[in-house]
Amino acid sequence: MVTIRMMRMGKKNRPVYRIVVQDSRRKAGGAYLEALGHYSPLEKGENLVLDVKRVEFWRARGAGISAAVAKLVKLTVAKPAV
């Protein structure tokens, strides 16, 4: 099954996460099908970039979504447009 999940990047004590579409049988840091965005929890301001249209594309094709990414998608969709 294909899953949308976060892949940890960055330095020690400075996490940066890449939101990726990946086969669930692969290890978390392994090869992925597509990168959908990134999340930097320690940054101020605009710390989340996510392509919601591509998330919906993969969800429509049966991809699962992790709980953490589901929360981030919910935050992105709820953001007021500027």
Secondary structure, DSSP 8 states (H G I E B T S, - for coil): -EEEEEEEEEETTEEEEEEEEEETTS-TTS--SEEEEEE-TTSSS--EEE-HHHHHHHHHTT-EE-HHHHHHHHHHHHS---
